[in-house]
Amino acid sequence: MVVITGPVFAANDPVYRNEEMNYSVRCPIQFWKVCVLVREADGKPSATAFLLGQEDITSLPGFEEVFDVAATQIRIADLEKRTGLDFGNLKDHDHFAQSGDPGTLELPGAGSERQRVKVIRSGVDIVV
């Protein structure tokens, strides 16, 4: 498996600074991951994308606390629109984009487009 990851930057990301710093930094609330693998069952490539949120970070003084990360599976094409990145032909191998598995939700996207997401509570929820 190959995993590619990065932040989703937003204007409302919280600012972090402590007494040891003479500068401040914005801490992204969301991160993305794209996972690529070859399925054992049929030997075909599979790729999928995830958004991981850490909204609880904003309530942590100094960010010292441990916080839960919420994950949703999304279509690679939707991740490209959200981040402006191009994952090439990986979206051609996105089996989640082709499915309507139980637990899949459709959310409003940009304009009249709909985004498909699935909340991940455990590994069995992931579509590959």
N, C-alpha and C positions, 0 to 999 in steps of 0.2 A: 504494500500500500504506500502511496505517496500522498502526503498532506501538505497543502499550500495554505497559508494563513496570513491574515493581516487585519488592521483596524478598519472600522467604518467611522470616518470622521464626521462630526456634526457640530454646528455652531453652538449648540447648547451643552456640549460636553463639559463636565465640571472642571474647575481649575484646582490644581493641587499645589500647595506650597507649605514648607515647614520651616522651623527656626534655623535649620542648617543650610537653607537655600537662599541665595540672593536673586532668585528668578522663580517663575511659576511655569507650570506645564498643564496643558489640557489632557485629561485622561479619557479616552474613548469609552463610551457606554456599551458599544457593540463591537464584536469581532466577527469575522467570517472565516470559514474553513471550506476548502474544496478537497475532497478525498477521491482518489482514483485507485482502482484495483482491478484485477482480473478475477472474475467469478469462478469459483471451483466447479460449480454445477455445469456450466456450459462453455467455460474458457473464454467468454466474451468480456471486453472491457466494460467497466461501470464507473460512472463518476456522479458525485452528488455534492451539494453545497449545504452549509449550515450557517445560521446566524446565532451567535451566542451573546446573550445580554448579561450585563452586570449592573442593572439599575440600582441595586442596593448600595452601590459604592458611594452614592451621593450622601447617604446618611451616616457615613463612617467618619468620625473625627480622625483626621490624619491618615485614613485608609489602613489603619493597623489591624482591623478586624478581619476575620475570615468571612467570605460572603458566598452565597450560592450563585451558580451560573445557570441561567435558563437557556435552553437550546431549542431551536426550531430548524427543521429541514426545509429548504427552499429550492426552487428550480435554479439551476446555474444561470439561465437567461435572466431571471429576476435579479440575481446577485450582480450580474454585469450592469444592468440598468441602474441599480442602487449605487454602485461604486465607480462606474465609468471604466472598469477594467474589461479586458477581452480575454476569455479563456479558450479561444480558438474553437476547435471541433469537440472539446470536452462535452459541450451541451448535446451533441449527437449521441452521447452514451449515458445521458441522464435518465435513468429508469424511473425516478420519482416524477419527473416531468410528464411521463407517459401514463402514470398510474392515477387511480382514484381510490387509493387504499383507505380503509377505515381510519378515521382520525384526521383525515386531510381536510383543511379549511381553505376557503377562498376568501381573500381579503381585497379591499380596494387598493389598486396601485395608482400609478401616475395616469392621469386622464381617465379613460374608460377601461383601462386594462385591469385585469384581476391577477393577484398573486396567489399562488398555491403554497400553503405552509402546513407543516405537521409538527406539533409539539412532541419533543423527544423526552420521554420519562425513563426509558431504559433502552438497551441495545436492540431489543426485538422490535422497537418502533421504527427503526431505520430501514428505508427502502433502498436496496442496492441492485 
